[in-house]
Amino acid sequence: MAAFPYRGSIRADFPDNFRVVPAAEKAVICITVHEDIKTVVVRHVGYAGSDWMVSVQGRLT
């Protein structure tokens, strides 16, 4: 993640430069990129149809 922090799709419906990166065939990694402190924060790792959007929304509020 640190080498390529801008991979994945930007999600405008979430705050803080939120991105979703597909991993393997059935997984998704949700991250935020903080340019000012050069940090990538992993917000959630979901697998096989888990409702990652609900989980992430709960963590961001």
C-alpha positions as CSV (number, residue, x, y, z in Angstrom):
1,M,0.0,0.0,0.0
2,A,2.8,2.4,0.8
3,A,4.4,2.0,-2.5
4,F,1.2,2.7,-4.5
5,P,-1.2,4.5,-2.3
6,Y,-3.4,5.8,-5.1
7,R,-4.5,2.4,-6.4
8,G,-8.2,1.6,-6.3
9,S,-11.3,3.6,-6.8
10,I,-12.0,6.9,-5.1
11,R,-15.4,6.8,-3.3
12,A,-16.9,10.2,-3.2
13,D,-19.7,9.0,-0.9
14,F,-17.1,8.6,1.9
15,P,-14.8,11.3,3.4
16,D,-11.1,11.6,3.7
17,N,-9.7,10.4,0.3
18,F,-11.4,7.1,0.8
19,R,-10.4,4.4,-1.7
20,V,-11.5,0.8,-2.4
21,V,-8.8,-1.6,-3.6
22,P,-9.8,-5.1,-4.9
23,A,-7.6,-7.9,-3.5
24,A,-7.6,-11.4,-4.8
25,E,-10.8,-12.6,-6.3
26,K,-13.3,-12.0,-3.5
27,A,-11.7,-9.5,-1.2
28,V,-11.7,-5.7,-0.9
29,I,-9.4,-3.4,1.1
30,C,-10.7,0.0,2.1
31,I,-8.1,2.7,2.7
32,T,-7.7,6.4,3.3
33,V,-4.6,8.3,2.0
34,H,-3.2,11.2,4.1
35,E,-0.8,13.1,1.9
36,D,0.1,15.6,4.6
37,I,1.7,13.0,6.8
38,K,2.5,10.4,4.1
39,T,0.3,7.7,5.6
40,V,-2.1,5.1,4.3
41,V,-4.7,3.9,6.8
42,V,-6.4,0.5,6.3
43,R,-10.0,1.1,7.3
44,H,-11.5,-2.3,6.5
45,V,-10.7,-5.7,4.9
46,G,-13.8,-7.5,3.6
47,Y,-14.2,-10.9,2.0
48,A,-16.8,-12.8,0.0
49,G,-19.7,-10.4,-0.2
50,S,-19.4,-8.9,3.3
51,D,-21.2,-5.6,3.7
52,W,-18.1,-3.5,3.9
53,M,-19.9,-0.2,3.3
54,V,-21.9,-0.5,6.6
55,S,-18.9,-1.6,8.5
56,V,-16.8,1.4,7.2
57,Q,-19.6,3.9,7.8
58,G,-19.7,2.9,11.4
59,R,-16.0,3.3,11.8
60,L,-15.8,6.7,10.1
61,T,-18.6,8.4,12.2
